[in-house]
Amino acid sequence: MRVAAVDLGASSGRVMAADIAPGRLTLTEVARFPNGPVRVGCTLFWDVLALYRGILDGLRAAGPGLDAVGIDSWAVDFGLLDATGALLGNPVHYRDARTDGVAERLHTTIPAAELYATTGVQVLPFNTIYQLMAAAGTPQLDAARELLMIPDLLAHWLTGAHAAEITNASTTGLLDARSRTWSKDVITRAGIDAGLFPALVGPGTRTGELLPHVLDATGLDSPVPVIAVGSHDTASAVVGVPATGPRFAYVATGTWSLVGVELDAPVLTEESRAANFSNELGVDGTVRYLRNVMGLWLLQEGLRAWGDPDLAPLLDAAAREPTLVAVVDAGDPAFIAPGDMPARIADACTRLGQRPPQTRAATVRCILDSLALAHRRAVRDAVALSGHEVDVVHVVGGGARNTLLCRLTADACGLPVVAGPVEAAALGNALVQARSLGAVEGDLTDLRALLVETQELTRYEPSGAERAWAEAERRIQAR
């Protein structure tokens, strides 16, 4: 069985060819293409047409013999289609400033506690519900007849299908976390047209087949089904966690760190809302109970401000810096927008009464110490709020190759860290496709057993320095 896992991140996209059979799972990158914001006037957009072209090129590179295609991407962003099915404009980037202050405005109509009790989604200024409110009254939204999240939009162009995959829909702030349906009450009270939202489908659903002109463009032979996977990349990444039992936490690393535990039901308490945890839906009816942490965005923006120097020497130098000299709150909203991240880190240190880092290596160490500290807080809060005990933390995604970050996370959490696989989202994507087609069988435990058997993993043991991490946490909380 050979499937194509299209995995789109905030800085790049890739098409991975996965060969899957009992006891065998190999992943080959056949195409990679850039993805990033494009500013036109005062608005930050995604170049979704370039992404679509990258997917077509990647499917062509995968070659004939593909049994299926699945797409995952980041959450919250969407495209709007008019009555003819035409895209009304490039999707707006979630880091665009149009949602500034919108959450507070909505909460005068739907109090934050009431909204959370329905949707279970943490307040982030770029959630889909706030983006739609920011677009209210614009000609584009007035002309819209359908809203498709990014993976659903791309699947629509490949197949003509109209569907909303539920793991990504659950991030919008418009889905009822208990009934797992669109919340008509929230949608109506937010002043949004309920007719914009297509029918929901679950991971593993065959939504359509590649259209004839897509087959011509890619050189593939019909039929090639497109299968809804965990289309939020974190949902696919959590499938790709090589856990051997239920008592685990995960840190899905990339531009963001998504830190949490896997549950059977949402946690919709006021304490959970106050702690800013999200209940996002996962594969096989699970709940991804997690907190968004700013993630490697802090490091990526730092490198960009420095002219994109080689990262490896900086990490080596950062590893020689003393631990926890300066730490910041990685969830500080000041870090969300693009800009001079080293200067913002320095400003945050000053506000916390700490001497700012004086070198690039010290800044990198501050960032990684701060991320590990945020991972610690999120894991401990997830356990306390959900009652789900954990014995190990799995770090998957791009951060799994960052030895220093993994070691610091083990030290900060006081738990073993198992790092890998790096391509967890693509692997989870491929496994859901393969199970849908009958190439593998079983539940998430069985899928993860194949990962343990076939993927390279690294284990880090904690150093026992928890007191220092607890003191650093108090240092941030005191301000």
N, C-alpha and C positions, 0 to 999 in steps of 0.2 A: 504494500500500500504506500503510495507516494502522494503527499498533499502539500499545498503551498500555504504557509502561514504568513500573512501580511501583518506586520507589526509596526505601527506608526507611533513614534515618540515625538516629543516636543522639539527636538533638535534634528532628528533624522528618521527616515523610514527605511524598512528593509523587507525584502521578500526572502523567506527561508523555505527551502525544500526539505521536508521531513520524510524519512523512510522509516516505516513502522511495521513491526511484526512482533509476535510473542517473543519476549526476551531481547528485542532489538529496537533501538530508537536512536537514529542519527539525524543530525541537523546540519544543513549546508547553506550558507548565505550565498544566494545567487544574484542579489542586487541590493545596493544601498544607495540612497539618494538623500540630499539635504532637505530639511524642513525647518522653517523659522519664520518669524514675523516679518511682515512687509508693511511699513508705514506709508500710508497715502493721506496727505493732509494731516488731520489730527487723529486719524483712526488707525489702529493696528489690526491687520488682517492676516489670515492664513492664505497661502497660495494653494488652494485645494485642487486646482487644475494640474499644477505641477505634481502634486501627490498622485493624482489619478494616472498621469503619464508615467510616473515612476512605477506604479503597480503594473500597468500594461507591459512596460519594459521588463519588469521582474518576472512576470508570468511567461513572457517569451523566453527569457533566459532560463527559466526552469525547464523548458523543453516539453515535448510531447510526453504523454503517459501520466499526466496529473489526474488523480482521482477526485480531488475536491480543492476548494479554496475557502479560507476563513480570514476574517479581518478583525483586528483589534486596534484600538487607539486610545488616546487620552480621553477624558470625560468632558462634560458640560457644554462643549461647543457644538454648533449645529449649522445646517444650511436651510434656507427657506425656499420653497418652490411655489411658483404661481399656478394658475388653473391649467396651464398647458404642460406643466411639469418642468418648466425651465427654472434654473437656479437664478434667484433674484439678486445675487451679489456674493462676493467672496465672504465666507464665514468670518466673523469678527473674532479676534484673538482674545482669550479669556483675560490676558494681562492688560487689555485696553482699559482706559480710565472711564469709560462710559458708565460703569456701574458704581462709581464713587458715590456714597451716600444713599444708594437705592435700597439697600437692606433696611436701613432705619426707616425709610419711607414706607416700605411694605409692612413693616412690623407695627405701624400705627393702625393698619387694617387687619392684619393677621398677627397677633402677638407672637413673639419668637417662641415662647413656650408652647403655644397652641400649634404652631407650624411644626415644631419638632415632634410633638406627640403624634402627629399624623405621618410625617415623612421620615423622621429619624435622621435627617441630614444636618450636619454641622453647618454653621453659618460661615460661608466663605463668600467674599464680595462678588465673585465671578460665577456663582451657581447659576444654572440655566434660568431659574425663575427670576433672578434679579436682572439677567441680561434681557429677558423678554420685557420686563417692566421698563428697562432703560430704553428699549426700542419702541415703546408705546407711542402711537400717533405718527410714526414715520411712514412715508409712502411704501417702503419695502414691506413692513409688517402688515400694513393695511391690505397690500396686494397678495400676501402669502395665503396659500391654501393648504400647505403641508409643511411640517417641521421634521427633518431627519437629522439625527445625531451623526457625527462624522463617519463612523463605520457603516451606518445604515445608508447614508447618502452615497458612499462609494459602492456599496453592494447594490444599491438601486441602479447606478449607472452601469454596473456589470451585468445585471439580470433583469432590470425593470421592476423588481419586487418593491413593495411598499410595506415596511415592517419596522418595528422598534424593538431591538433586542433588550431584554429586561435588565441585565446587569448595568448597562450604560444608562438606561432610563432611570434607574434607581438613584443616580447621582444628581438628577435635575432639580430636586426639591419639589417635584410635582407628582410623585408616586406615593401611594399609600403603602407604608412599610408592612402593615399587617395583611391587607387584602392582596397586595402585590398587583394592584391595578392603578390606572391613572386616577388621581384624586380629583373628581369633578368639583368638589367643594373648594379645594385650594385653587384650582385653575380658575374657577368662576370668580372667587373673591379677589384674586390677583388681577382680574380684568383681562384675562387671556382667553382667546378663542379656543374652546375645547375641541373644535373640529380640526385643529392643526395636527393632532397627535394620532399616528397610525396605530393599528393593532399591535399588541405586545406579543413577542415570541421568546421562547426560552433557548438557552444554549443547547446545541445539538439539533436544532430545527433546520431542515433543508428549505431554504427560502426561495430558491430559484436556480436556474442554470445560466451559464454564460451565453449572452446573446450572439447571434450570428456575426455581427460586425466586430464584437469583442474577440470571437474565435479567429476571425480574419486578422485582426491586429496582433494577436498573440501567437498565431500558428498552432493553437491547440485543437485537439480533435473532440468533437461533441460526443456525448454530453459531459460537461464539467459542472457539477453542482457547486453552488456556494452555500456553505453551512454557517449558520449563526453560531458563533463561539461565545465565550465570555468576552463580549466586544469591548468592554472597558478593560484596558490592558492590565489593570491590577487584578481583575477577576481572573484573567488568564494566568497571570503571574502566580496567584495563590493556588491555582490548579498545579502549577509548576513547582510548588514547594515540596521538596523530597522528605516529607514528614513520615515517620514510622509509627506514629500514634497520635492521639488527639491533643495531647498536652504540649502544644507549641504556640509560640508567637512568631509573627513574620515581620520582616522589614523589607518591603518591595522598593528597591532603591532605583533612582534615576533623577530626573529633574526634581521630582518630589520623593520624599520617603513616606510611604504609606505603612503605618505601624499599627498592628492590631492582632486580633485572634479570630478564629473561625467558630461561629456559633450556629445553633439551630434556629434561633429566634431573635428578633431585635430587642435591644435594650432602650426603652423610650422614657426613662425616668428623667426627672428634672436634674438630678445629679449628673447624669450622662450628658445632658444638654449643656450644663454649666462647664463641664470638662471638655466640650467641643469635640465630641466623638460622633462619627457617622455610622449609620447602619446601611451599608450598601449590599445589594444582593449579589450572591455568588452562584457558582455552578452547583447543580443538584440540590437546590433549595436552601443552600447555606446563606449565612449572613456574614459579610466582611465587616466586623466591628472594629473601626480603625480611626486613627487621627492622622490628618494631613500634616506632615512636617516639611519645612521648606526644601530640604533635600540638597542634592548636589548642585542645584541651581546656584547656591551661594558660591561654590567653588568655580562653576562654569563662568559666572559673571565676573568673578575675580580674575580668572585667566584672561577673559576678553578685555578687561580694563588694562591688563598688563601687556597686551599685544600678543596673546596666545603663546606664551613660552612652553617649552617641553614640560609636561607634568611630572614625569618620573623623577628628575632631580629635585624638584620642589617637594615631592612626597618624601624622598629620602632625607632631605634637610629637615622637613617638618617632624619626622620621626625622632630626630635628635633634639628637638626642642623639649623643654620641660612640660609636664602635663598640667593642664588646668590653670595656667598663669592668668589667662583671660578667657572668659566665656560669655556668650551672648544668648539671648532667647531666639532660637532658630525659627520660632513662629511669629516673630515681630513683623507686623504688616509693612514696616518700612523696607523690608527686603523683597517685596512682591514684584515691583516694577523693574524693568531693565534699568541699568545705570551703573554708577561707579560703586561696585560692591565693597572694595577695600575701604573706601572712605566711609561708607555706611557702617561697616563693622567697627571702624575706629570710633565713629560717633556713638555707637551703641555701647562700646566699652567705656567711653567717657561718662555717659549717662549713668552707667552702673558703678561709677567710682573706681574703675580699673584703668591702669595705664594701657593705652592702645598698643597693639603689636607694632614693632618698629621695623620689621623686615617682612619680605614676602613669605619666607618660611614660617615665621611666627604667625602671620595672618592665616596661612593654610592650617597651621596647628590649631589656632583659635576656632576656625570653621569646623574642623573635624572633631575637636573636643566638644564643641557646642552641638553638633549633630548627634554624637554619641549620647550626650546628656539628654537631648530631646527624645532619643530612642528609649532611654531608661525611663523617663517620665511617662511616655506613652505606653510602654509595656506594663509598668506598674499600675497605671491608672486603668488600663484595659482589664487587668486581672481583678482589681478591686471593684470595679463597676459591674463587671459581668459575672464574677464568681468563678471564672474559668481559669484554673491553675495551669501554669506552664513550667516545663522543665528545660526547655531549650528555645533558643531564638534562631530562626532561619533567616539569613540575609540573602536575598536573591536579586537579580538584575545587575546593572552596571557596577554598583557599589560592592558586589561580591568579589571583584578583582582588586579592590582597594584594601590591601592587607592592613594598613594602619587603621582605617575606619572600622574594619571587622574586629580587630584586636581591641580597640577602644570601646566598641559596643559591648563586647564580652565583659570587659572590666566594669563598664558603667552599669550594666544590667545585673552583674553578679551571676551570670548564667553562661553555659557554653553557647557558642555561636557556631552554626554550621553554615558555611558560605558556599553558594552555588545552588543551582546553575545560573550563569550570567544571563542566558537567554530563556529565563523562566517563562516570560509571557509567550514567546513563540512556541515553546514546548507545550505549555498548557493549551494554547490555541490548537496545535496539531493533535494533541491527545483527544480533545473533544471531537474534532473532526473524525479521527480514526475510530473512536467508539461509535459515533453516529453511523459510520459505514460498516461496522461490524469487524473491523480489523483487530480491535482489542475489546475486552469485556470487563465488566465489574464497576464498582463505585470508585470514589476518589481515592480510597485506600489502595485499590488495585492499580490505578493509574500512577499513583505516587511510588508504589513499589517498583514499577518499571523505571522510574527516574533514579531511585536509589541504586538499582542494578546497573544502569547504563551511564550515569553522569558523574563527572569528576567533582568531588566535594572536599572541602577543607574545614577542619574543626579547630576552633580557638577556645581555650579554657580561660576563665577569668583569673586575674592576678590576685584577687583578694583585697583590693584597695577600695572597697566600697565606701569607707568613711570619707575619703577625699572627694568622691563623687557626690555624696550626700551634702557635704559642705559647699561644693560648687553650686548645687541646686538651691541651697538656702541663700547663696549669694545673689542669685537671680531673683528669687521670690521676694527678697527683702526690699526690692525697689519697686 
